[in-house]
Amino acid sequence: MILRNEHVAILDFGSSKITCFVGVKTDDGFVIKATGTSKYDGYLNGEWLEPSKLKDAVSVAIQQANHTLGSKINSVFVGVPGEFTTVISGEASINFHFKKKVTRDDLADIFNKANIYADTKGLTAINRSSIYYVINNEQKVIDPVGLVAKKVMGLVSFIFVTDTFKKPVGKILSQLGITVTEYVSGCLAEALFLLPKQTRDKFALLIDVGYISSSVMLVGGDGLVFMKSFSLGSGHVCADLSQVLDVAFPVAEQLLSRVNLNLEVGPKDIYTLKDGVEVNALQTNQIVMARIEDIAQFIVKCFAECDFAIPSNTPVYITGGGMTYIRGGVDYLAKSLHKQITIPKPTNASCDKHEHMSAYGLMDLAVAHAVPKKKFFRFF
């Protein structure tokens, strides 16, 4: 039984699990009809940790969604994680012989002139989008179509997927009889989903802290001006707890779910786990805070690598399951960064799981762009 045309499937590769959603477009966005998840070893520094097990993990997630839906998925939109993508922003200008109204075709010319990265070895362009335009060297606008100008300059963002992701994932899906409708940047998808247009147009920073991978994004207009990923997350917090406290890793994961950094704890306070296991609360909190400080230092390094000046008043948002589920974790990260950090709320109230924000974003894009031959990187 082939999946009905109104349904759309996405496949999201988190750093600890693979998620498959099947959804359908609604008047206010989308509704998810089926889900499938599969835990796996993930990736580190842009490399798969257990490439030989990747096919089984993908297959399990898709089969679960198939079973729930009662139909066979035959095509998917694939979300590419930050560690397997590269973001490059470039400027291009067009000059007219005389003043005229700017058209969509003019913007297409700007995109084509800015695309000097088409032959980048080992990378394939998957998304391209506009950040802003400047009219006649003086007026910055988000959409110049219809405005009268003699010169238009555009800042354009290009996102590329690495061969280390595209080749094995494409091969696995082909072996499973599934077509890749489109490869889409998961970071871009969640940024567009979480941050309203008026926020993006004024620029914003979005931090996604995951299980063993995190990404820092400068978001502007309809794209990512800058993105940098690093291999740290809540899984490393659990590893610290396991090693320092000499407890099994599953116990450390359970302990992290009990941690509350908002509490004033003393030397005799304890966290009580299942089966009556007791752990010193003060030492536990200190271990967690030390790793959060480490994550904060990596975030600052990412800021420093951005070629674009980031004003001190640029709003900072955070998503992902690696920090938002630690009680007091976001506040302590904000303190470590000397920044105010906000957890954004999507307009779709049913999308309330932070670890699935990139998957929700992918679904939101997929249901809106599920048109034959329409490419996500053609946003002009």
C-alpha positions as CSV (number, residue, x, y, z in Angstrom):
1,M,0.0,0.0,0.0
2,I,1.6,3.3,-1.1
3,L,1.5,6.3,1.2
4,R,-1.3,8.7,0.3
5,N,-0.2,11.9,-1.5
6,E,-1.4,14.2,1.3
7,H,1.0,12.6,3.7
8,V,4.7,13.6,4.0
9,A,7.5,11.7,5.7
10,I,10.6,13.2,7.3
11,L,13.7,11.5,8.7
12,D,15.7,13.4,11.4
13,F,19.2,12.3,12.5
14,G,19.7,13.4,16.1
15,S,22.9,12.7,17.9
16,S,21.4,9.8,20.0
17,K,18.3,8.7,18.0
18,I,16.8,8.7,14.5
19,T,13.2,10.0,14.2
20,C,10.7,9.4,11.4
21,F,7.5,11.5,11.4
22,V,4.6,11.2,8.9
23,G,2.4,14.2,8.9
24,V,-0.3,16.0,6.9
25,K,-0.7,19.7,6.3
26,T,-3.4,21.6,8.2
27,D,-4.7,25.2,8.1
28,D,-2.4,26.1,11.0
29,G,0.6,24.0,10.1
30,F,0.6,20.2,10.3
31,V,-0.4,17.3,12.4
32,I,1.7,14.2,12.9
33,K,0.0,10.9,12.0
34,A,2.8,8.4,12.8
35,T,6.1,8.3,14.4
36,G,9.1,6.0,14.6
37,T,12.3,6.3,16.7
38,S,15.4,4.3,16.9
39,K,18.3,4.8,19.4
40,Y,21.8,4.5,17.8
41,D,25.4,5.6,18.6
42,G,25.1,8.8,16.6
43,Y,28.1,10.8,15.4
44,L,31.1,12.7,16.7
45,N,33.1,15.5,14.9
46,G,31.2,14.8,11.7
47,E,31.8,11.1,11.6
48,W,29.5,8.2,12.3
49,L,30.4,6.3,15.4
50,E,29.0,2.9,14.3
51,P,28.5,3.2,10.5
52,S,27.8,-0.6,10.2
53,K,24.8,-0.2,12.4
54,L,23.3,2.8,10.7
55,K,21.1,0.9,8.2
56,D,19.4,-1.1,11.0
57,A,18.7,2.1,13.0
58,V,17.2,3.8,10.0
59,S,15.1,0.8,9.1
60,V,13.7,0.4,12.6
61,A,12.5,4.1,12.7
62,I,10.9,3.8,9.3
63,Q,9.3,0.4,10.0
64,Q,7.7,1.8,13.3
65,A,6.2,4.7,11.4
66,N,5.0,2.3,8.7
67,H,3.3,0.1,11.3
68,T,1.5,2.9,13.0
69,L,0.3,4.5,9.8
70,G,-0.6,1.2,8.1
71,S,1.0,2.3,4.9
72,K,4.5,2.1,3.3
73,I,6.7,5.2,3.2
74,N,8.2,5.4,-0.2
75,S,9.9,8.9,0.0
76,V,11.3,11.1,2.8
77,F,12.6,14.5,3.4
78,V,16.0,14.0,5.1
79,G,17.2,16.3,7.8
80,V,20.9,16.8,7.9
81,P,22.5,17.6,11.3
82,G,24.8,20.5,11.9
83,E,27.9,18.4,12.1
84,F,27.4,17.3,8.5
85,T,26.7,20.7,7.1
86,T,28.7,23.8,6.1
87,V,27.2,27.3,6.0
88,I,28.7,29.9,3.7
89,S,27.3,33.4,3.2
90,G,28.2,35.5,0.1
91,E,27.3,38.9,-1.4
92,A,26.4,39.7,-5.0
93,S,25.1,42.8,-6.7
94,I,23.3,43.6,-9.9
95,N,23.2,47.0,-11.6
96,F,20.5,48.2,-14.0
97,H,21.0,50.7,-16.9
98,F,18.2,52.7,-15.5
99,K,15.9,52.7,-12.4
100,K,13.3,50.0,-12.5
101,K,11.1,47.9,-10.3
102,V,12.9,44.9,-8.8
103,T,11.5,41.5,-9.9
104,R,11.9,37.9,-8.7
105,D,14.0,37.2,-11.8
106,D,16.4,39.9,-10.6
107,L,16.7,38.2,-7.2
108,A,17.4,34.9,-9.0
109,D,20.3,36.6,-10.8
110,I,21.7,37.7,-7.4
111,F,21.5,34.1,-6.1
112,N,23.3,32.8,-9.2
113,K,26.0,35.4,-9.0
114,A,26.6,34.7,-5.3
115,N,26.9,31.0,-5.9
116,I,30.6,30.7,-6.4
117,Y,30.7,27.6,-4.3
118,A,29.0,25.2,-6.7
119,D,32.1,23.0,-7.3
120,T,33.1,22.7,-3.7
121,K,34.7,19.2,-3.4
122,G,33.0,16.7,-1.0
123,L,30.0,19.1,-0.5
124,T,26.6,19.4,-2.2
125,A,24.4,22.5,-1.9
126,I,21.1,21.6,-0.3
127,N,19.7,25.0,0.8
128,R,20.1,28.6,-0.2
129,S,18.2,31.6,1.1
130,S,18.3,35.3,1.4
131,I,19.5,37.2,4.5
132,Y,18.8,40.7,3.4
133,Y,19.1,43.1,0.4
134,V,20.5,46.7,0.1
135,I,18.9,49.0,-2.4
136,N,21.1,51.7,-4.0
137,N,23.8,51.2,-1.4
138,E,21.6,52.8,1.3
139,Q,18.3,51.0,2.1
140,K,18.4,47.6,3.8
141,V,15.3,45.5,3.1
142,I,14.2,41.9,3.5
143,D,12.2,41.8,0.2
144,P,13.0,44.3,-2.5
145,V,10.5,43.0,-5.1
146,G,8.4,45.9,-6.4
147,L,10.8,48.6,-5.1
148,V,12.5,51.0,-7.6
149,A,16.2,50.7,-7.8
150,K,19.3,51.1,-10.0
151,K,21.4,48.7,-7.9
152,V,20.6,45.8,-5.6
153,M,23.0,43.9,-3.4
154,G,22.0,40.7,-1.7
155,L,23.5,38.7,1.2
156,V,22.8,35.0,0.4
157,S,23.3,31.9,2.6
158,F,24.3,28.6,1.1
159,I,24.2,25.3,3.1
160,F,26.0,22.2,2.0
161,V,25.8,18.6,3.0
162,T,29.0,16.5,3.3
163,D,29.5,13.3,1.4
164,T,30.1,11.5,4.7
165,F,26.4,12.0,5.4
166,K,24.8,12.1,1.9
167,K,26.4,9.0,0.4
168,P,25.8,6.4,3.2
169,V,22.3,7.7,4.0
170,G,21.3,7.9,0.3
171,K,22.6,4.3,-0.2
172,I,20.7,3.0,2.9
173,L,17.4,4.6,1.8
174,S,17.8,3.3,-1.7
175,Q,18.4,-0.2,-0.4
176,L,15.2,0.1,1.6
177,G,13.3,1.2,-1.5
178,I,12.8,4.8,-0.4
179,T,13.4,7.9,-2.4
180,V,15.0,11.0,-0.9
181,T,12.7,13.9,-1.8
182,E,15.1,16.5,-0.5
183,Y,18.0,16.9,1.9
184,V,17.3,19.8,4.3
185,S,19.5,21.4,6.9
186,G,18.0,20.5,10.3
187,C,19.5,23.6,11.9
188,L,17.8,25.9,9.2
189,A,14.5,24.0,9.6
190,E,14.3,24.5,13.4
191,A,15.4,28.1,13.1
192,L,12.6,28.9,10.6
193,F,10.1,26.9,12.8
194,L,11.0,28.4,16.2
195,L,11.8,32.0,15.4
196,P,9.1,34.3,13.9
197,K,10.0,36.3,10.8
198,Q,10.2,39.6,12.7
199,T,12.8,38.1,15.1
200,R,14.9,36.6,12.3
201,D,14.8,39.9,10.2
202,K,16.6,41.6,13.1
203,F,19.0,38.7,13.6
204,A,19.1,36.2,16.5
205,L,21.3,33.6,17.9
206,L,19.9,30.1,18.3
207,I,21.8,27.4,20.3
208,D,20.8,23.7,20.0
209,V,22.3,21.6,22.7
210,G,21.8,17.9,22.0
211,Y,22.9,14.6,23.5
212,I,26.5,14.5,22.1
213,S,26.4,17.3,19.6
214,S,25.5,21.0,19.7
215,S,25.1,23.8,17.2
216,V,25.3,27.6,17.3
217,M,23.5,29.6,14.7
218,L,23.3,33.2,13.7
219,V,19.9,33.5,12.0
220,G,18.9,36.3,9.7
221,G,16.1,36.8,7.2
222,D,15.2,33.4,5.7
223,G,18.6,31.7,6.4
224,L,21.6,31.0,8.5
225,V,24.3,33.7,8.3
226,F,26.6,31.4,10.3
227,M,26.6,28.0,11.9
228,K,29.1,26.0,13.9
229,S,28.8,22.6,15.6
230,F,30.8,20.9,18.3
231,S,30.6,17.5,19.9
232,L,29.4,18.2,23.4
233,G,26.0,17.7,25.0
234,S,24.1,16.1,27.9
235,G,25.6,12.7,27.2
236,H,28.9,14.1,28.3
237,V,27.3,15.4,31.5
238,C,26.2,11.8,32.2
239,A,29.6,10.5,31.4
240,D,31.1,12.9,33.9
241,L,28.6,11.8,36.6
242,S,29.3,8.2,35.9
243,Q,33.1,8.6,36.0
244,V,33.4,10.9,39.0
245,L,30.7,9.3,41.2
246,D,31.7,5.8,40.0
247,V,28.1,4.8,39.0
248,A,26.8,2.9,36.0
249,F,26.0,5.1,33.0
250,P,22.2,4.3,33.2
251,V,22.3,5.4,36.9
252,A,24.0,8.6,35.8
253,E,21.3,9.3,33.2
254,Q,18.7,8.8,35.9
255,L,20.6,11.1,38.2
256,L,20.7,13.9,35.7
257,S,16.9,13.7,35.4
258,R,16.8,14.4,39.1
259,V,19.2,17.3,39.1
260,N,17.9,20.7,40.0
261,L,20.5,23.5,39.8
262,N,17.9,26.0,41.2
263,L,18.2,24.4,44.6
264,E,20.5,25.6,47.3
265,V,22.1,22.3,48.3
266,G,24.5,21.6,51.2
267,P,27.1,18.9,51.9
268,K,24.5,16.5,53.4
269,D,21.7,16.9,50.8
270,I,21.1,13.9,48.6
271,Y,19.3,12.9,45.4
272,T,17.3,9.7,45.9
273,L,17.1,7.4,42.8
274,K,15.2,4.2,42.1
275,D,15.8,1.3,44.5
276,G,16.8,3.7,47.2
277,V,20.1,4.7,45.7
278,E,21.4,7.9,47.3
279,V,23.8,10.4,45.7
280,N,25.4,13.5,47.2
281,A,23.4,16.4,45.7
282,L,26.2,19.1,46.2
283,Q,28.8,17.0,44.4
284,T,26.4,16.1,41.7
285,N,25.4,19.7,41.0
286,Q,29.0,20.8,40.9
287,I,29.8,18.1,38.3
288,V,26.9,19.2,36.1
289,M,27.7,22.9,36.5
290,A,31.4,22.3,35.5
291,R,30.3,20.6,32.3
292,I,27.8,23.4,31.5
293,E,30.7,25.9,31.9
294,D,32.7,23.8,29.5
295,I,29.8,23.9,27.0
296,A,29.6,27.7,27.5
297,Q,33.2,28.1,26.6
298,F,32.7,26.2,23.3
299,I,29.7,28.4,22.5
300,V,31.9,31.5,23.0
301,K,34.5,30.0,20.7
302,C,31.8,29.6,18.1
303,F,30.8,33.2,18.5
304,A,34.4,34.2,17.9
305,E,34.6,32.3,14.7
306,C,31.7,34.2,13.1
307,D,32.9,36.6,10.4
308,F,29.9,38.8,11.0
309,A,29.9,41.3,13.9
310,I,27.3,40.1,16.5
311,P,25.9,43.0,18.5
312,S,25.8,42.5,22.3
313,N,22.0,43.0,22.3
314,T,21.4,40.2,19.8
315,P,18.7,38.0,21.4
316,V,19.8,34.4,22.3
317,Y,17.5,31.4,22.1
318,I,18.1,27.8,23.0
319,T,16.5,24.5,22.0
320,G,17.3,20.8,21.9
321,G,16.9,18.2,24.6
322,G,20.5,18.4,26.0
323,M,20.0,21.5,28.2
324,T,16.3,22.4,28.4
325,Y,15.5,19.3,30.4
326,I,18.1,20.0,33.1
327,R,16.3,22.0,35.7
328,G,18.2,25.2,36.1
329,G,20.5,24.2,33.3
330,V,19.5,27.0,30.9
331,D,19.8,29.6,33.7
332,Y,23.2,28.4,34.6
333,L,24.3,28.4,31.0
334,A,23.0,32.0,30.7
335,K,25.0,33.0,33.7
336,S,28.1,31.4,32.3
337,L,27.6,33.2,29.0
338,H,26.6,36.5,30.7
339,K,23.6,36.5,28.3
340,Q,19.9,36.3,28.7
341,I,18.6,33.1,27.1
342,T,15.1,32.4,26.0
343,I,13.4,29.0,25.3
344,P,11.2,29.8,22.2
345,K,7.8,28.3,22.0
346,P,6.5,27.1,18.6
347,T,3.1,28.3,17.4
348,N,2.0,24.7,17.0
349,A,1.1,23.8,20.6
350,S,1.5,20.0,20.0
351,C,5.2,20.5,19.2
352,D,6.3,20.5,22.8
353,K,9.3,18.2,22.9
354,H,12.6,20.1,22.7
355,E,14.6,17.1,21.4
356,H,12.3,17.0,18.3
357,M,12.5,20.7,17.3
358,S,14.6,20.0,14.2
359,A,12.1,17.2,13.2
360,Y,9.2,19.5,13.7
361,G,10.9,22.1,11.6
362,L,11.5,19.6,8.9
363,M,7.9,18.6,8.9
364,D,6.8,22.2,8.8
365,L,8.9,22.8,5.7
366,A,8.0,19.4,4.1
367,V,4.3,19.9,4.2
368,A,4.7,23.5,2.8
369,H,7.0,22.5,0.0
370,A,5.9,19.0,-0.9
371,V,5.6,20.0,-4.6
372,P,7.3,18.0,-7.3
373,K,10.7,19.4,-8.4
374,K,10.5,22.3,-5.9
375,K,13.9,22.7,-4.1
376,F,14.3,24.0,-0.6
377,F,17.4,25.9,-1.5
378,R,15.4,28.1,-4.0
379,F,13.9,30.4,-1.5
380,F,14.0,33.6,-3.6
